[in-house]
Amino acid sequence: MAYKIENDNSYTSQMANLVAMMDYARSTTLEAVEGLTMEELDYIPHEEANSIGSLLFHIAAIEKGFQIELFDGRRPNQEEMVEWGAAYSLGNQGRSEIRGHSLDFYLDKLTEVRARTLEEFKVRNDEWLYEDCLWDGHKSNHYFIWFHVFEDEINHRGQIRMTRKMLRAKV
């Protein structure tokens, strides 16, 4: 892996920078979960914590939610909430519903969601990134929202690494 921000000419300049940062964040997340078993993915270190599996699903759900809002121009529908709601919200719902999946299940969700993001980015440009929008009632722009997608992933990757250390100490 090269530790560089580069454009492969599939994207406009700022879009390419964003994609490179998102790709790097993802590669470190994948590295952090490599080889985990279903039991390890389901481990919850304490009653208010989230499992590694639920954090992975949450990372995909956050990106999926912003795809729906920014690319589709709408709020998630009922069917989408059934599939993604627990992962988006986490908490008690996530702890009770997100269990019993293999690492491949979570990796497939991450890959599926990211593939759409990258395809959508190819048909957008730097001006789109800087377009004003509202996010949760606050002034924002598309660039900041997509920055938040990988910033949130980095935060949860830290939780994943801590949980993995707790798992090792438990053995």
ABEGO torsion letter per residue (X at the ends): XBBBBBBAGABBAAAAAAAAAAAAAAAAAAAAABGBBAAAAABBABAABBBAAAAAAAAAAAAAAAAAAAAAGBBBBAAAAAAAAAAAAEEAAAAAABBGBBAAAAAAAAAAAAAAAAAAAAABBAAAAABBBBBGGBBBBAAAAAAAAAAAAAAAAAAAAAAAAAAAAAX
